[in-house]
Amino acid sequence: MDLQLAGKVAIVTGSSRGLGLASAAALAAEGARVMLCARTAAPLDEAARRIAAQCGDAERVHAIAADVSTADGVAAVVSATAARFGGIDILVNNVGLARGGDLLETTDGDWQEAFDQTLFPAVRMSRAVVPHLRQRGGGVILMIASIFGRETGGRMTYNAVKAAEISLAKSLAQQLARDNIRVNSVAPGSTLFPGGSWWKRQQADPDGIAEFVRRDLPFGRFGTPDEIGNVVAFLASSKASWVSGASIVVDGCQSRSLF
């Protein structure tokens, strides 16, 4: 299927590895021009080189090291993308961080960090790209959330910020429909990739994680970043033209929610 993304311009935050990298690669594979961004230059540049080699066109893939949890970082990414590619059509909000334990162990600082590193980057990036999307006659904003923004599971802070991203996507979808801007959230289940949280847990406790897989993952395996990235590319495309305000679960039937 041709997703008709050739020539479209996409920003993917947190794209040096994992779901962000896979999303950027899937968009580039469909012909989009992609700006990667993350805080650390070396792995980010390696990610850009890898995607450029895969799609066979280094001019369509660029990267900028920036911290999008800050207003200056957001401005740098958006201005660099518009200058390099002449506009913006797609934003994938992927950055996120949430630490802490139970209620008594989790400090105000832990809570503030979770929102500063997850929700506010999505708010600021979305706000910054909307004028560019309007200039193009429409566009797409996607939030990489989680099944644990839809039901309980994982850290309390993580639940809260991912639920907030899903809510934000729904609100923005209703606000921006008049501008032909579609907004959705993607809710992955447990996904394994080197250096990721599940990979670290698997290294620390292989028997415990094997039991988790047996008990909680119906297909008997973790999801892969590419499986999430492929859904991101579809939702960013005109083939999903009537999908907006939705939270799309991509979890191999892991979640229990009926909705």
C-alpha positions in Angstrom: 0.0 0.0 0.0 1.3 3.4 -1.0 0.7 5.6 2.1 1.2 8.8 0.0 3.8 10.2 2.4 6.4 11.1 -0.3 7.5 14.7 0.2 5.7 15.1 3.6 7.8 16.6 6.4 7.8 15.0 9.8 9.4 15.7 13.2 9.8 12.8 15.5 10.9 13.6 19.1 13.0 11.2 21.1 14.0 9.5 17.9 17.6 8.2 18.6 16.3 4.8 19.6 13.2 2.7 20.4 9.8 3.7 19.3 10.9 7.1 18.1 13.6 5.7 15.9 11.2 3.1 14.5 8.6 5.7 13.8 11.1 7.9 12.0 12.3 5.0 10.0 8.8 4.0 8.9 8.0 7.5 7.8 11.2 7.8 5.8 10.6 4.4 4.2 7.4 5.8 2.9 9.1 8.8 1.3 8.7 11.4 4.0 11.4 13.9 4.9 12.2 13.4 8.6 13.8 15.5 11.3 15.0 13.4 14.2 15.7 15.0 17.6 17.0 13.9 20.9 19.3 15.3 23.6 22.5 13.4 22.9 24.2 14.1 19.6 26.2 10.9 19.0 23.4 8.2 19.1 21.1 10.7 17.3 23.5 11.1 14.4 24.0 7.4 14.2 20.2 6.9 14.1 20.0 9.4 11.2 22.7 7.7 9.3 21.0 4.4 9.7 17.7 5.6 8.5 19.3 7.5 5.6 21.0 4.3 4.5 17.8 2.3 4.8 15.8 4.8 2.6 18.7 5.5 0.3 18.4 9.2 0.5 20.5 11.2 3.0 18.9 14.5 2.0 15.6 13.3 3.4 16.9 12.6 6.9 18.3 15.1 9.3 18.8 15.4 13.0 19.1 18.1 15.6 20.3 17.6 19.2 17.8 19.5 21.4 16.0 19.2 24.7 12.3 19.5 23.9 11.4 19.7 27.6 12.5 23.3 27.3 10.9 26.1 25.3 14.3 26.9 23.6 14.7 23.3 22.5 11.2 23.2 21.0 11.9 26.4 19.1 15.2 25.1 17.8 13.7 21.9 16.4 10.7 23.5 14.8 12.7 26.4 13.2 15.4 24.0 12.0 12.9 21.7 10.4 11.0 24.5 8.6 14.3 26.0 7.4 15.6 22.7 6.1 12.5 21.3 4.5 10.3 24.3 3.9 7.4 23.4 6.1 6.0 20.8 8.5 3.2 18.3 7.9 3.6 15.7 10.7 4.6 15.7 14.4 5.2 12.6 16.4 5.5 13.4 20.1 7.5 10.5 21.6 9.6 11.8 24.5 8.7 10.7 28.0 10.1 10.0 31.5 8.4 9.0 34.7 10.0 7.9 37.9 8.8 7.3 41.4 7.2 4.5 43.4 4.0 4.4 45.5 2.3 7.5 46.9 4.4 8.0 49.9 7.7 7.3 48.1 7.0 9.6 45.2 8.1 13.2 45.8 6.7 16.4 44.4 9.9 16.5 42.3 9.1 13.1 40.8 5.7 14.2 39.8 6.9 17.5 38.4 9.6 15.8 36.4 7.1 13.3 34.9 4.9 16.1 33.6 7.9 18.3 32.6 9.5 15.5 30.6 6.4 14.0 29.0 3.3 16.1 28.9 4.7 19.6 28.5 7.0 18.7 25.6 3.9 17.4 23.7 2.0 20.5 24.6 4.8 22.9 23.5 5.7 21.0 20.3 2.1 20.7 19.3 1.6 24.4 19.9 4.7 25.3 17.9 3.9 23.2 14.8 0.2 24.1 14.5 0.9 27.4 12.6 3.1 25.4 10.1 0.4 22.8 9.7 -2.1 25.4 9.0 0.1 26.9 6.3 0.2 23.5 4.6 -3.6 23.2 4.7 -3.6 20.6 7.4 -1.5 17.9 9.0 -1.1 15.3 11.6 -0.1 15.2 15.3 0.5 11.9 17.1 1.2 11.2 20.7 3.1 8.0 21.6 1.2 7.2 24.8 0.7 3.7 26.3 -1.9 1.1 27.2 -1.1 2.2 30.8 -2.6 5.6 30.0 -5.8 3.7 29.4 -5.8 1.3 32.3 -3.8 0.7 35.5 -0.3 -0.8 35.2 3.2 0.4 35.5 4.3 3.4 37.7 1.7 5.7 39.1 3.5 8.7 37.5 3.7 7.0 34.1 -0.1 6.2 34.2 -0.9 9.8 34.9 1.3 11.4 32.2 0.2 8.9 29.6 -3.4 9.3 30.4 -2.8 13.1 30.1 -1.3 12.6 26.6 -4.4 10.6 25.5 -6.7 13.3 26.9 -4.6 16.0 25.2 -4.8 14.3 21.9 -8.6 14.0 22.1 -8.9 17.7 23.0 -6.6 18.8 20.3 -8.4 16.7 17.7 -11.6 18.5 18.4 -10.0 21.9 18.4 -8.0 21.5 15.2 -10.4 19.5 13.0 -11.5 22.8 11.4 -7.9 23.3 10.3 -7.8 19.8 8.7 -5.4 18.7 11.4 -5.8 15.2 12.7 -4.6 14.3 16.2 -4.4 10.8 17.6 -2.6 8.9 20.3 -0.9 5.5 19.9 -1.0 3.2 22.9 1.7 0.6 22.7 1.9 -2.4 25.0 5.2 -3.8 26.4 7.8 -3.4 23.7 11.3 -4.8 23.7 14.4 -3.1 22.3 18.1 -2.8 23.4 18.5 -0.3 26.1 14.8 0.1 26.8 13.1 -0.4 30.1 11.9 -4.0 29.3 15.3 -4.9 28.0 16.9 -3.7 31.2 14.5 -5.7 33.3 15.1 -8.8 31.2 18.8 -8.5 31.7 18.3 -8.1 35.5 15.7 -10.8 36.0 15.4 -13.1 33.0 13.3 -15.7 34.8 10.9 -13.1 36.2 10.4 -11.5 32.7 9.9 -14.9 31.1 7.1 -15.5 33.6 5.7 -12.1 32.8 5.6 -12.9 29.1 4.0 -16.3 29.8 1.4 -14.8 32.0 0.6 -11.4 30.5 1.5 -11.4 26.8 -1.0 -13.6 24.8 1.3 -14.0 21.8 4.1 -15.1 24.0 6.5 -12.3 23.1 7.1 -8.6 23.4 6.1 -6.2 20.7 8.8 -4.7 18.5 9.4 -1.0 17.8 8.8 -1.6 14.0 5.3 -2.9 14.8 4.6 0.5 16.5 6.4 2.5 13.8 4.3 0.9 11.0 1.1 2.0 12.8 2.5 5.5 13.2 3.2 5.8 9.5 -0.3 4.7 8.6 -1.9 7.2 11.0 0.3 9.9 9.6 -0.9 9.1 6.1 -4.0 10.1 4.1 -5.1 6.5 4.3 -6.2 7.3 7.9 -8.0 10.5 6.8 -11.1 9.8 8.9 -9.2 8.7 12.1 -8.9 11.6 14.5 -9.4 11.8 18.3 -8.7 8.1 18.6 -6.4 6.2 20.9 -5.0 3.3 18.8 -3.9 0.3 20.9 -1.0 -1.6 19.5 -0.3 -4.3 22.1 -0.8 -7.8 20.8 -4.0 -8.1 23.0 -2.0 -7.4 26.2 -4.4 -4.9 27.7 -7.7 -5.7 29.5 -9.7 -2.6 28.7 -12.9 -3.0 26.6 -12.5 0.5 25.2 
